[in-house]
Amino acid sequence: MKLKNKLLAGALLLMSASGIVSCNKYLDINSNPLTATKVEPKLLFGYAVTAWDVSKNSGDCYIALGFLGQTLASGGDFSDNWGSSNLYNISPNFVGNTWKVYYSTSGNNLKQAIKIAESANPVQNNAAAQCKIILAQLMFEATTLYGDVPYTEAWDPENFPYPKYDAQKDVLENIIKLLDEATAQIDANSSLKIADYDVFYKGDLNQWKKLANSIKFKTLMVMVDKDPSKADAIGKLAAAPETMINAAVDTWKVPYTTTVNNENPKYRLFLGENPFTYANKLVTDIMVPKSDPRLPKYFDLGPDSKSYVGVLANVDADSKTSLISKYLYRKDAPSLLLSYQEMLFLEAEVYARGLGVSKDMTKANDLYRKGLQAAMNFYEADPAAVSVYLNALPALNTLADPLKEIHTQQWIDLMDRPLEAFVQWRRSGTDGNEIPKMEVPKGATSGPLFRRFPLSTDETAANPNIPNPQPKYYDKVWFDL
């Protein structure tokens, strides 16, 4: 079967009612697209997070952004060039399907769950807060992908279907407000919370507070280069790391198992077969010279090679080219949303730059090393190889550009999370100085690099309030330097 057809079959399988997450209780959905009056908030929450995680790990998001953002490689003609996004042929399907998750499938269900929880008797403050935290993350993804997006009028029946678009800076400001509101709303003494449908933390409200602060911290870090006033808030959070994700056990992820219908969506996307997604040379060129212990976890050797070999975007692979590992696409691989190592690398950046804190390269180096250790532990790298790697690691203050090294490891850590890697790449430097340095893919439309999703054709055809002129895939979003 052609791989294109296998991907389509996998996508259909993922969205079938019998095959999303562990059981059908997560699929009790809101039948009215604009309102829900009889559904428990936890049911709307369960469906929203399930649909969102499937989308993040789908051909629409994971594959498209992996190729466009150059963390993955299609192998060009070697795999029938099924990665047409390499050529900057931005499919209206993956742009539109991703948009619908943020504003309909998941976003609207969360908004309705919040409304029901806050109007219940007694009020379900914790359930509302949990939904707000997820909604904040969804809107963070939406605006970092699309730029200016509806927020203040989104999901408002009075403005349906023509909500106004808010500037990205305003959306990010509102995300921070929503997270602060959710944190203040959490009542640890109340038993009214989402627990059985909480696949992340099983109703542990202390963990939800840490998550809210972590998303806030990440949002501030995206904003600070365009709005230096955010440094003070960054410094306050960095000085209290215990209020955020601060240990491996805190990592925000969706657990999966080997049980039928509860496998990782990426496993189901490829039906458990050879994925035919290849190592990108931008990744291997960093990892191979350093004998990075994550190499055998990230990649499988090509059938005719004894070393790890990557290819650039849309360059033909061959029998020596390494493939993305079956380990990453295994049935029980967790879906990683926000990790301990991601936070450590961000905190290391804060101290290396002196963002709201005194510049402290000793502390930055300690956080950086802990981030590497946590990243390698997460991917179950060989402990002996990890020890050798860390022992040979030069201190950041001995490097000519320590911030470049931090950004490099941030990007490598996010290789299997293309959406997050794409955000990290754009915030890592000014135009032409991002880490790593990218080139327009072979055979793609000449001109600037890909920098955003364009708007869905459904949206541009229906909403007269869309930005004018419509943004192109090469137009920078607000935070992108």
C-alpha positions in Angstrom: 0.0 0.0 0.0 1.3 3.5 -0.8 2.3 5.4 2.3 0.0 8.2 1.4 -2.9 5.8 1.6 -1.6 4.3 4.9 -1.6 7.8 6.4 -5.1 8.4 5.3 -6.2 5.1 6.7 -4.4 5.9 9.9 -6.0 9.3 10.2 -9.5 7.9 9.7 -8.8 5.2 12.2 -7.6 7.8 14.7 -10.9 9.7 14.5 -13.2 6.7 14.6 -15.4 6.6 17.6 -14.0 3.3 18.8 -10.4 4.3 18.7 -9.6 7.5 20.6 -7.9 7.0 24.0 -8.9 4.2 26.3 -12.6 4.1 26.2 -15.7 5.6 24.8 -16.5 7.7 27.9 -14.0 10.3 26.6 -16.2 10.7 23.5 -19.4 11.9 25.1 -19.7 15.1 23.1 -21.7 18.3 22.9 -24.3 17.8 20.2 -25.0 21.6 20.0 -22.1 23.5 18.4 -22.7 26.7 20.4 -24.1 25.6 23.7 -24.4 22.8 26.1 -26.9 22.6 29.0 -27.1 19.0 30.0 -23.5 17.7 29.7 -21.2 17.4 32.7 -18.1 19.6 32.4 -15.8 16.5 32.7 -17.3 14.9 29.6 -16.7 18.0 27.5 -13.2 18.2 29.0 -12.5 14.6 28.2 -13.5 14.9 24.6 -11.6 18.2 24.1 -8.3 16.9 25.4 -8.6 13.7 23.5 -9.3 15.4 20.2 -6.5 17.9 20.8 -3.9 15.3 21.5 -4.9 13.2 18.5 -4.6 16.4 16.4 -1.1 17.2 17.8 0.1 13.8 16.8 -1.6 13.5 13.4 -0.6 14.0 9.8 -2.3 17.4 10.0 0.0 18.8 12.7 2.8 16.4 13.6 3.8 15.5 10.1 3.1 18.8 8.4 5.0 20.9 11.0 7.8 18.3 11.3 8.5 18.7 7.6 7.8 22.5 7.4 9.8 23.2 10.5 12.6 20.8 9.4 12.8 18.6 12.5 11.8 15.6 10.4 12.6 14.8 6.8 10.4 13.1 4.1 13.2 11.5 2.2 12.1 13.2 -1.1 11.4 10.8 -3.9 12.6 7.8 -1.9 9.2 7.8 -0.1 7.1 8.8 -3.1 7.5 12.4 -1.8 4.4 12.2 0.3 5.7 15.1 2.3 4.4 17.7 -0.1 4.6 20.4 2.7 8.3 20.2 2.1 7.6 22.1 -1.1 5.6 24.8 0.7 2.4 23.4 -0.7 0.4 24.3 2.3 -2.6 22.0 2.3 -5.9 23.6 3.2 -6.8 20.3 4.9 -4.1 20.4 7.7 -4.5 24.1 8.1 -8.2 23.9 8.4 -8.3 20.7 10.5 -5.9 22.2 13.0 -7.9 25.4 13.2 -11.1 23.5 13.8 -9.6 21.7 16.8 -8.7 25.0 18.5 -12.0 26.7 17.8 -14.6 23.9 17.5 -13.7 20.4 18.5 -11.7 21.2 21.6 -11.9 25.0 22.1 -15.7 25.3 22.1 -16.2 22.2 24.3 -13.8 23.7 26.9 -15.6 27.1 26.8 -18.9 25.4 27.3 -17.5 23.3 30.1 -16.3 26.4 31.9 -19.8 28.0 31.5 -21.5 25.0 32.9 -19.1 24.6 35.8 -19.4 28.2 36.8 -23.2 28.2 36.6 -23.6 25.0 38.5 -25.0 24.8 42.0 -22.6 24.4 43.8 -20.1 26.1 41.6 -17.5 23.8 40.2 -14.5 26.1 40.4 -11.9 23.5 40.0 -13.4 22.0 36.9 -13.6 25.5 35.4 -10.0 26.2 36.3 -8.8 22.9 34.8 -10.6 23.7 31.5 -9.2 27.3 31.5 -5.7 26.0 31.8 -6.2 23.7 28.8 -7.9 26.4 26.8 -4.9 28.7 27.5 -2.6 26.2 26.0 -4.8 25.7 23.0 -4.9 29.5 22.4 -1.1 29.7 22.8 -0.7 27.1 20.1 -3.3 28.8 17.9 -1.7 32.2 18.0 1.9 31.0 17.7 0.8 29.0 14.6 -1.6 31.5 12.9 -0.6 34.9 14.4 -3.6 37.2 15.0 -6.6 35.0 15.9 -10.1 35.4 17.4 -10.0 35.4 21.2 -12.2 38.1 22.9 -15.2 37.3 20.6 -14.4 33.7 20.0 -17.2 31.2 21.0 -19.5 34.2 21.6 -23.0 33.3 20.1 -23.6 37.0 19.4 -20.5 37.2 17.2 -20.9 33.8 15.6 -19.7 33.1 12.9 -17.9 36.5 12.5 -15.6 37.1 15.6 -13.0 39.8 15.3 -9.3 38.9 15.2 -7.2 40.0 18.1 -3.5 41.1 17.7 -1.1 38.3 18.8 0.3 40.4 21.6 -3.2 40.9 23.0 -4.0 37.2 22.7 -0.9 36.3 24.7 -1.7 38.9 27.3 -5.2 37.4 27.6 -3.7 33.9 28.0 -1.7 35.1 30.9 -4.8 36.6 32.5 -6.7 33.4 31.9 -4.0 31.4 33.6 -3.9 33.7 36.6 -7.7 33.5 36.9 -7.5 29.7 36.8 -4.9 29.6 39.5 -6.8 31.9 41.8 -10.0 29.9 41.2 -8.5 26.5 42.3 -9.8 25.4 45.7 -7.6 22.5 47.0 -10.1 21.9 49.8 -13.0 21.2 47.4 -13.7 17.7 46.2 -15.5 19.1 43.1 -13.0 18.7 40.4 -12.3 16.7 37.3 -10.5 13.6 38.4 -11.6 10.4 36.5 -11.4 12.2 33.2 -8.2 14.0 34.0 -5.7 11.8 32.0 -2.8 14.1 33.1 -2.8 14.5 36.9 -5.9 12.5 38.1 -7.3 15.6 39.8 -4.2 16.6 41.7 -4.9 20.4 42.0 -1.4 21.2 43.1 -0.1 19.8 39.8 -2.6 21.9 37.9 -1.3 25.0 39.7 2.2 24.1 38.7 1.0 23.5 35.1 -0.7 26.9 34.9 2.4 28.7 36.1 4.6 26.7 33.7 2.4 27.6 30.7 2.5 31.3 31.9 6.3 31.1 32.1 6.6 29.7 28.6 4.2 32.4 27.3 6.3 35.1 28.9 9.5 33.7 27.4 7.9 33.9 23.9 6.9 37.5 24.5 9.9 39.0 26.3 12.1 39.8 23.2 9.3 42.0 21.8 8.1 43.2 25.2 11.0 43.5 27.6 8.7 44.5 30.4 7.8 40.8 30.8 11.3 40.2 32.3 10.1 41.1 35.8 7.4 38.4 35.8 9.8 35.9 34.3 12.3 36.6 37.1 9.7 36.1 39.8 8.7 32.7 38.4 12.3 31.6 37.9 13.1 32.5 41.5 10.3 30.2 42.6 10.8 27.1 40.4 8.9 24.9 43.0 5.7 26.7 41.8 6.2 25.3 38.3 6.9 21.9 36.8 10.0 21.1 38.9 10.6 17.4 38.7 10.1 14.6 36.2 7.0 13.5 37.9 5.4 16.9 37.2 5.9 16.5 33.4 2.6 17.2 31.5 1.9 14.2 29.2 -0.7 11.9 28.0 0.0 8.3 29.0 -0.6 5.6 26.5 -0.4 1.8 26.8 -0.1 -1.3 24.5 -3.9 -2.0 25.0 -5.8 -1.9 21.7 -7.4 1.6 21.2 -5.2 3.1 23.8 -2.0 3.3 21.8 -0.1 6.4 21.1 -1.7 8.3 18.1 1.6 8.3 16.2 1.7 4.5 16.4 -1.8 4.4 15.0 -1.0 6.9 12.4 1.6 4.6 10.8 -0.4 1.4 11.7 2.7 0.1 13.6 4.7 -0.2 10.3 8.0 1.5 9.2 7.1 5.2 9.5 9.2 6.4 6.5 9.9 9.6 8.3 13.7 10.3 8.2 16.3 12.0 10.3 16.8 15.6 9.4 20.4 16.6 8.8 19.9 19.7 10.9 19.4 17.4 13.9 22.0 14.7 13.1 24.7 17.3 12.4 24.4 18.5 16.0 24.0 15.1 17.7 26.4 12.9 15.8 29.7 14.8 16.4 28.9 14.8 20.1 27.9 11.1 20.3 24.6 12.2 21.8 23.2 9.3 23.9 19.7 10.0 22.5 20.7 9.1 18.9 19.6 5.4 19.2 16.3 6.6 20.8 15.6 9.2 18.2 16.6 7.2 15.1 16.9 3.7 13.6 19.9 3.1 11.4 19.4 2.8 7.7 19.6 -0.8 6.5 23.0 -0.3 4.8 24.6 2.0 7.4 26.4 1.6 10.7 26.2 5.3 11.6 23.4 7.9 11.9 22.8 9.8 8.7 20.3 12.6 8.1 19.0 14.3 5.0 17.9 17.9 4.5 14.3 18.8 3.7 13.0 17.2 0.5 16.4 15.7 -0.3 16.2 12.1 -1.5 16.9 9.5 1.2 18.7 6.2 0.5 19.4 2.9 2.2 21.9 4.6 4.5 19.6 7.3 5.8 18.4 6.9 9.4 14.7 6.8 10.1 12.7 8.2 13.0 12.8 5.4 15.5 10.1 2.9 16.2 10.9 3.7 19.8 9.4 7.1 19.4 6.4 5.7 17.6 5.9 2.7 20.0 2.4 1.9 21.3 3.0 3.1 24.9 5.0 6.2 24.1 3.6 9.1 26.1 2.5 12.2 24.3 4.7 14.9 25.7 3.1 18.3 26.2 5.3 20.3 28.6 8.3 18.6 30.2 10.6 19.0 33.1 13.6 19.3 30.8 11.9 22.0 28.8 11.4 24.1 31.9 15.0 23.6 33.0 16.3 24.8 29.6 14.1 27.8 29.8 15.2 28.6 33.3 18.9 28.2 32.2 18.2 30.7 29.5 16.7 33.1 32.0 19.9 33.1 34.1 22.2 33.2 31.1 20.4 36.3 29.9 19.6 37.9 33.2 15.9 38.1 32.5 14.4 39.6 35.6 17.2 38.1 37.7 20.9 38.8 38.1 22.9 37.2 35.3 24.4 34.0 36.8 26.3 31.7 34.5 27.0 29.2 37.3 23.3 28.8 37.9 22.6 28.7 34.2 25.1 26.0 33.7 23.6 23.9 36.6 20.1 24.2 35.1 21.4 23.4 31.6 23.1 20.2 32.8 20.1 19.2 34.7 18.0 19.8 31.6 20.2 17.5 29.5 20.1 14.9 32.2 16.3 15.1 32.4 16.0 14.9 28.6 18.1 11.9 28.4 16.4 10.2 31.2 13.0 10.8 29.6 14.1 9.1 26.4 15.7 6.3 28.4 19.2 6.8 27.0 22.0 4.5 28.2 23.0 5.7 31.6 26.7 5.0 31.0 26.7 6.9 27.8 24.9 9.8 29.5 27.5 9.9 32.2 30.3 10.1 29.6 28.5 12.8 27.7 27.9 15.0 30.7 31.4 14.5 32.0 32.8 15.8 28.7 30.4 18.7 28.6 32.2 22.1 28.7 30.8 24.7 31.2 28.7 27.4 29.6 30.9 30.2 30.8 33.8 28.7 28.8 31.9 29.0 25.5 32.0 31.9 23.2 28.2 31.9 22.9 26.6 30.0 25.8 23.1 31.1 24.8 23.5 29.5 21.4 24.3 26.2 23.1 21.2 26.5 25.3 19.0 27.2 22.2 20.6 24.3 20.4 19.7 21.9 23.1 16.2 23.3 23.4 15.7 22.6 19.7 17.2 19.1 19.9 15.0 18.2 22.9 11.9 19.3 20.9 12.8 17.2 17.7 9.8 14.9 18.2 7.5 17.8 19.1 7.4 19.8 15.9 4.9 22.5 17.0 7.0 23.4 20.0 10.3 23.2 18.0 8.8 25.6 15.5 8.0 28.1 18.2 11.5 27.7 19.7 13.3 28.1 16.4 11.5 31.4 15.7 12.3 32.9 19.1 15.9 31.8 19.1 17.3 34.7 17.1 16.7 37.5 14.6 15.9 36.7 11.0 18.7 34.7 9.6 20.3 34.0 13.0 17.9 31.4 14.3 19.2 28.2 15.7 19.6 26.0 13.7 20.2 27.9 10.5 17.7 26.7 7.9 17.5 26.9 4.1 14.4 26.8 1.9 13.8 23.2 1.1 15.1 21.8 -2.2 12.4 22.3 -4.9 10.2 24.6 -2.8 9.0 28.0 -3.9 12.0 30.3 -3.7 11.8 33.1 -1.2 11.5 33.4 2.5 11.4 30.4 5.0 8.1 29.1 6.3 7.1 31.1 9.4 3.4 30.5 10.1 0.2 28.7 9.0 -1.9 30.7 6.6 -5.6 31.0 7.5 -8.0 28.2 6.8 -9.9 28.6 3.5 -13.2 28.0 5.4 -12.3 31.0 7.6 -11.3 33.3 4.8 -14.4 32.4 2.9 -16.8 33.0 5.8 -15.5 35.6 8.1 -15.3 39.2 6.8 -13.2 40.2 9.9 -10.1 38.3 8.8 -6.9 40.3 8.6 -6.4 42.3 5.5 -4.2 41.6 3.7 -4.3 37.9 4.5 -1.1 36.7 6.0 1.2 34.5 3.9 3.1 31.5 5.1 6.3 33.5 5.0 5.0 36.5 7.0 6.3 36.8 10.5 4.0 36.7 13.5 4.4 39.4 16.2 6.9 37.6 18.5 9.1 36.5 15.6 12.2 38.7 15.5 
